[in-house]
């Protein structure tokens, strides 16, 4: 098992007061006794580019919070210019959405609807594997709307054949 290097000197701040330096063991002891809480407490140590929340310091174990082991690791999620409305990171969901809308075209509706449902399923699976990419609404729309249009167009073809 690889060892994790913990920071040697950690400074903490709560409110407008700064304390330290402390070792990881000293901070963990202060957390156990309730002298230090994670709410509103920030930490800095050499190698850290900015003050981070105390629960993000490697080796510090907050009560009721999962430990993190990345040095100054910030979760990386990149937004988009659309505000998340268009799931451009989930192409199957987006393509399925448009295919299900275009399935309203007479005679082309059934093949486009089937393709839209299939893309919607792939988009939903992709979204479930990686929630950051979004697109669940588009994928569900593609599956539901595409299926409805397929049924309506198939019923229309059946009625035309039956009564003409």
N, C-alpha and C positions, 0 to 999 in steps of 0.2 A: 504494500500500500504506500503510495507516494506521500511524503510529508508536505504539509502546508506551512509556509513561512508566515508567521504572524508578525505584525508590526511590533517593534520594541518599545517605542515611545508614542503614546496616543494622548492627544489633547482633546478634551471635551468641552463643550459649551452648552449652557442651559440658560435661556433668557439672554441677559447681557453679561453674564459672568463666564470666565474661562477657567478651567481647572486642568491640572496635569503637570507634567507628563505621568501617565499610568502605563502599566503593562496590561496585556490582555487578561491575565489572571486577576489583577487588582480590579479591573472593570467588571469582570464576571462576578467577583465577590461582592462588589457594590450593588450589582443588579440583584443578587440573591438576597441581600439584606434590605433591599428597597431604597437604598440611599440614592441610587441612580435609576431613572426610568427611561424608556425609549421614547416617550412622548416629548417632543420638543428638544431632544438632546441630539446634538450633532458632534461629529468627531473629525479629527484631521490627524494624519500621520505622514511621515516622510514618504514621498512617492505618490501621494494623493494630490490631485490638481485642485481640489476644492473641498469644502466642508461637506460631509455626507452624513446621512442619518446613522445613528449609532448601530442599528441592527445590520448595517451593510459592512461593518468592519470585520475582516476575517478573524475568526476565533471568538468573537463576542456572541454569546448565546442569550438572546432576549427571551424572557418568559412570554409565552403565547405568540411567538413569532418564529418561523423557520430560520435556521442559520443560513448565512450566505458565505461563500468562500472565494468570491472574486475580489481582487484588489481594485477598489474604486469602480467596480463594474456597474455600468448603468444599463438598464434594459434598452435595447435599441429597437425602436419602432418608428418607422418613417411614415409620416402622413402624406397626403396627396393634395393637390390643388383643388380637388373636387369636394373636399371635406369628408371623404369616405363614401360618397353617394355612388360612385362608379367603381366597381371592384376590378380595376385594371390588373391587379395581381392574381386574379382568379379568372383567366380567360374562358374556361369551360362554362362557368356560371354566366358570364356576360354573353357568350355566343348562344347558349341555351335560351337566355332571356329573349334575345332578338329573333332567334329561330321560332320560338313559340309565338311571338307577335306576328311574324311573317307567315305563320301557318294559317292565318285568317284568309290568305289568298286562295280563291277557289281552285280546285284541281291540284294545287301544289301543297295544300294544307296537311294532308296525311303524312307525306314523306318529311316535310319540314317540321311537323309536330313531333314525329318519332325522333328525328335528329335533335330537336329541342329538349325532349324528355331525357334522352341519353346524355346530352351535354349537361343538363341540370343535375343528373345523378352524379356524374363525374365531378362537377363543381361542388356539390354538397359533400362528397367524400373528401375532396381536397380541402375544403373549409374545415371539416371536422378534424383533419390531421394537423392543420395549422390555423388556429383561430385569428391570427393577426391579418391574414389575407382578405378577410371579409367575404362578402358575396353570398351569404346564406339566403337572404331575401330574393336575390335574383335567381338562385338555383331553385328554390321552392316555387317561385313564380313559374319558371320554365317547366317544372315537373307538373304542377297542377294545371296551369293554363294550357300547356301543350296537350295534356291528356284530355282535357275538356274539348278542345278544338278537334282532336282526333275523333272523339266519340260523336260530336255534332256533325262533322263532315261525313263520317261513316254512316250515320243515321240518314243524312241527306241523300247520300248515294243510294242507300237501300230503299228509301221512299221513292226516289226517281225511277229506279229499276222496277220496283213493285207496281207503281201506278202509271207508268208510261208505256 
